Amino acid sequence: MRSRKSILSFKQLDAYAKPMEDFRIQTMTGASITLVSSIMIVFLVLSQFADWIHITQVPSLSVDTSRKDKMKINLDIVFPKAPCFLLTLDVMDVSGEHQNDVEHSMHKTRLDANGRVIDKQLIEIGEQFKNSTSGECGDCYGARPGCCNTCEEVRVAYQEQGWSFDVESVAQCVKEGYTKRMKEQEHEGCQIHGYAQINKVQGNLHIAPGKSFNQQGMHIHDLSDYRRPEHKWDFTHTIKQLSFGDGQITNPLTGTVKRANTKFMLYQYYIKVVGTEFVNLDQSKLSSNQYAVTEHERDVSPSYGSMPTSMPGIFFNFEISPMLITYKQERKPFSHFLTDLCAIIGGVYTVAGMVDQVLFTASRRLQKKQQLGKQI
C-alpha cells in the first residue's frame, strides 16, 4: 500500500497529463497545422545545424612583437621585352642593409619572343672564362693594379671605380663570347621568380637594367647597354605573384599587367604590409602578411643628354606596419546547438498548439451558431 501511495504521489508531479483517447478530437485543421509545423521544424533544425558546423573567423588587432624576425618576399614577374642578362634585382632598407643582384634565392628563366621557356637555369651572360694556361695576366685597363683574367673581374674593377663598362672594348669579354651571347639573347624575354629575405623595416625591392654597385654611399646601375638606341627593350611586365611571408592570401597585385610606352618607364608600387596570423580550431597557427598598394608610373626619358631623369625599372617600396591582425577560427559549442534545437521544437509546437486552439474554438462557435440558425 505504501509503495502504491508513493507511486500515486509521484504521478501527481506529471506536468504533461494525457487526455483519454475517447476525449481526443482530430480535425482537418489540426492535421494541416501539424504538417506545416513539422515542415517548419525540419527546415529550422537543418538551418541551425548548418550554422553550427559553419566556422567563423573572428578578427582581432594587436601589436606585432615579432618585428626582429626576417620576412620573405615571394616574387614571380615576367618581362616579355627585356632579356635576363639585362635585369638586376636589388633589395635595400632603412637599416642600411643592401642586397645587390640577388641570385641565391631568385631565378631567371629565359623566354622566347612568344613567351615560351628556353632555359630554366639561372642565366649569367658571359660566363667566367677559366684559362687553362698558366702565367697569363689579363689587363684591368687601369681600373686597379693586378690581373683581370675574366670579363667579370674587369666589370667588378670598373664598378669599384664607378666607370662605365663597355663589353665590346674589353678583350676578356670578347674572348668569352659575351657580346655574341648578348646579341643572341637581345630579343628574348625573362621571368624572375623566387624569394628574398628582408628585415621587417621600411625598404624597397627593385628590378632595374644593368649591373648594380655601391659607390660613395650611392646605389648605382650601369645603364651603358640599356641606353643604346638600337636596343628596343622596355619594362612591360606581368606580375604573377608578389606576396610577403607564407600562407594562401589573395594579393592585390596578382595578375597586374603593365605595358610600357617607352623604354624609360619607371613603375613604383607603394605597399603597406600588415602582419596576419591565422589560428585554427586545433590552435595551430599560420603566420602570413597582407598588404594594400598604391601604383604610380611615369616617363623618365632623358630631357638633356643621354641620361634618364631617374632610374627606369620597377620599384616595390614597402612599409611594415607595427600592428598584427589575428583571425581566430571559432565554432558554436554543441550545448548551444542543443539549446537552439529545443527552443525551435518547443517554440514551433507551442505556437502551433495556440493557433490550433484558436481555430478549433472559432469553428465550434461557428458550428453552434449555424445549428441555432437552422432550428429557428
Secondary structure as the mmCIF struct_conf table of DSSP 4:
data_model
#
loop_
_struct_conf.conf_type_id
_struct_conf.id
_struct_conf.beg_label_comp_id
_struct_conf.beg_label_asym_id
_struct_conf.beg_label_seq_id
_struct_conf.end_label_comp_id
_struct_conf.end_label_asym_id
_struct_conf.end_label_seq_id
HELX_RH_AL_P HELX_RH_AL_P1 ARG A 2 LYS A 11
TURN_TY1_P TURN_TY1_P1 GLN A 12 LEU A 13
BEND BEND1 ALA A 15 TYR A 16
HELX_LH_PP_P HELX_LH_PP_P1 ALA A 17 MET A 20
HELX_RH_3T_P HELX_RH_3T_P1 GLU A 21 PHE A 23
HELX_RH_AL_P HELX_RH_AL_P2 MET A 28 ILE A 53
STRN STRN1 THR A 56 VAL A 63
TURN_TY1_P TURN_TY1_P2 ARG A 67 LYS A 68
BEND BEND2 ASP A 69 ASP A 69
STRN STRN2 LYS A 70 PHE A 79
TURN_TY1_P TURN_TY1_P3 PRO A 80 LYS A 81
BEND BEND3 ALA A 82 ALA A 82
HELX_RH_3T_P HELX_RH_3T_P2 CYS A 84 LEU A 86
STRN STRN3 LEU A 87 ASP A 93
TURN_TY1_P TURN_TY1_P4 VAL A 94 SER A 95
BEND BEND4 GLY A 96 GLY A 96
STRN STRN4 HIS A 98 GLN A 99
BEND BEND5 ASP A 101 ASP A 101
BEND BEND6 HIS A 104 SER A 105
STRN STRN5 MET A 106 LEU A 111
TURN_TY1_P TURN_TY1_P5 ALA A 113 ASN A 114
BEND BEND7 GLY A 115 GLY A 115
STRN STRN6 VAL A 117 ASP A 119
BEND BEND8 GLN A 121 GLN A 121
HELX_LH_PP_P HELX_LH_PP_P2 LEU A 122 ILE A 123
BEND BEND9 ILE A 125 GLY A 126
HELX_LH_PP_P HELX_LH_PP_P3 GLU A 127 PHE A 129
BEND BEND10 THR A 133 GLY A 135
TURN_TY1_P TURN_TY1_P6 TYR A 141 GLY A 142
BEND BEND11 ALA A 143 GLY A 146
BEND BEND12 THR A 150 THR A 150
HELX_RH_AL_P HELX_RH_AL_P3 CYS A 151 GLN A 161
TURN_TY1_P TURN_TY1_P7 GLY A 162 GLY A 162
HELX_RH_3T_P HELX_RH_3T_P3 VAL A 167 SER A 169
HELX_RH_AL_P HELX_RH_AL_P4 ALA A 171 LYS A 175
TURN_TY1_P TURN_TY1_P8 GLU A 176 GLY A 177
HELX_RH_AL_P HELX_RH_AL_P5 TYR A 178 GLU A 184
TURN_TY1_P TURN_TY1_P9 GLN A 185 HIS A 187
STRN STRN7 GLY A 189 ASN A 199
BEND BEND13 LYS A 200 GLN A 202
STRN STRN8 GLY A 203 PRO A 209
BEND BEND14 GLY A 210 GLY A 210
STRN STRN9 SER A 212 GLN A 215
TURN_TY1_P TURN_TY1_P10 GLN A 216 GLY A 217
STRN STRN10 MET A 218 HIS A 221
TURN_TY1_P TURN_TY1_P11 SER A 224 ARG A 227
TURN_TY1_P TURN_TY1_P12 PRO A 229 GLU A 230
STRN STRN11 HIS A 237 PHE A 244
STRN STRN12 GLY A 245 GLY A 245
BEND BEND15 ASP A 246 GLY A 247
TURN_TY1_P TURN_TY1_P13 PRO A 252 GLY A 255
STRN STRN13 THR A 256 LYS A 258
BEND BEND16 ASN A 261 PHE A 264
STRN STRN14 MET A 265 VAL A 279
TURN_TY1_P TURN_TY1_P14 LEU A 281 ASP A 282
BEND BEND17 GLN A 283 GLN A 283
STRN STRN15 LYS A 285 ASP A 299
BEND BEND18 SER A 303 MET A 307
BEND BEND19 THR A 309 SER A 310
STRN STRN16 GLY A 313 GLU A 330
HELX_RH_AL_P HELX_RH_AL_P6 PHE A 334 GLN A 375
#
